[in-house]
Each structure stands twice: as C-alpha cells, then as structure tokens.
Amino acid sequence: MSETKPVPASTQKNYVIHRHELPLSCPTKDMELWNAHPKVYLPIEKTGVEVCPYCGSRFVLQND
C-alpha cells in the first residue's frame, strides 16, 4: 500500500487545476502547510487563470 506524500507548498510556479479540485486555494490541499504562506482562495472559475498574491504561483483551470 503506497501513500502519496504531500508536496512542499509553492515549490512550482505553474499548476494545472481541474474542476473537481475546486474551490482553489493556495497552498492547495495537497501541499504541506507548515512552511507556507496564509491560505488564500482564488476565484479561478471566473477567469480560468489566477496568480497567488503571496507566492506568485500561477494556476490554470483545465476544462475537461
């Protein structure tokens, strides 16, 4: 049995998000939070692209 380990927060700068992962927050639920900035929710449903105001990570909504 293998468990997926959370990735460190904000280590990438580009993320692809799928509709089933909404609502979008940065850091995401799959990231380790101990060294992250405060959680902020990003309204990606309106624009399809959002940038985190804290870390500059860019999120793109994949239409699938």
C-alpha positions as CSV (number, residue, x, y, z in Angstrom):
1,M,0.0,0.0,0.0
2,S,1.5,3.3,-1.0
3,E,0.6,6.7,0.4
4,T,1.1,9.9,-1.6
5,K,3.3,12.3,0.3
6,P,2.2,16.0,0.2
7,V,4.4,18.2,-1.9
8,P,6.1,21.2,-0.3
9,A,4.0,24.4,-0.7
10,S,4.8,26.8,-3.5
11,T,7.7,24.9,-5.0
12,Q,6.4,25.1,-8.5
13,K,5.3,28.2,-10.3
14,N,2.7,26.8,-12.7
15,Y,-0.1,24.4,-11.7
16,V,-2.9,22.9,-13.8
17,I,-6.2,22.7,-11.8
18,H,-9.2,20.6,-12.7
19,R,-12.9,21.4,-11.9
20,H,-13.1,18.5,-9.4
21,E,-10.4,20.3,-7.4
22,L,-12.4,23.5,-6.8
23,P,-12.6,25.6,-4.8
24,L,-9.0,26.6,-5.4
25,S,-6.8,27.8,-2.5
26,C,-3.1,28.4,-2.3
27,P,-1.5,26.5,-0.8
28,T,-3.7,23.7,-2.1
29,K,-5.0,20.8,0.0
30,D,-2.2,18.5,-1.4
31,M,0.6,20.7,-0.2
32,E,2.4,20.7,3.1
33,L,1.4,23.7,5.1
34,W,4.0,24.0,7.9
35,N,6.2,26.4,5.9
36,A,3.5,28.0,3.6
37,H,2.0,31.5,3.5
38,P,-1.6,32.0,4.8
39,K,-4.2,30.2,2.8
40,V,-5.9,32.4,0.2
41,Y,-8.9,31.3,-2.0
42,L,-8.5,32.2,-5.7
43,P,-11.7,32.7,-7.9
44,I,-10.3,30.8,-10.9
45,E,-13.8,29.9,-12.1
46,K,-14.3,33.4,-13.4
47,T,-11.1,33.9,-15.3
48,G,-9.6,30.5,-15.9
49,V,-6.2,31.8,-14.7
50,E,-5.2,33.1,-11.3
51,V,-1.9,34.1,-9.7
52,C,-1.4,33.8,-5.9
53,P,-0.8,37.2,-4.4
54,Y,1.6,35.7,-1.8
55,C,3.9,33.4,-3.7
56,G,3.3,34.2,-7.4
57,S,2.2,30.7,-8.3
58,R,0.1,30.6,-11.5
59,F,-2.9,28.4,-11.7
60,V,-4.6,27.4,-14.9
61,L,-8.1,25.8,-15.0
62,Q,-8.2,22.8,-17.3
63,N,-11.5,22.4,-19.0
64,D,-12.2,18.6,-19.0
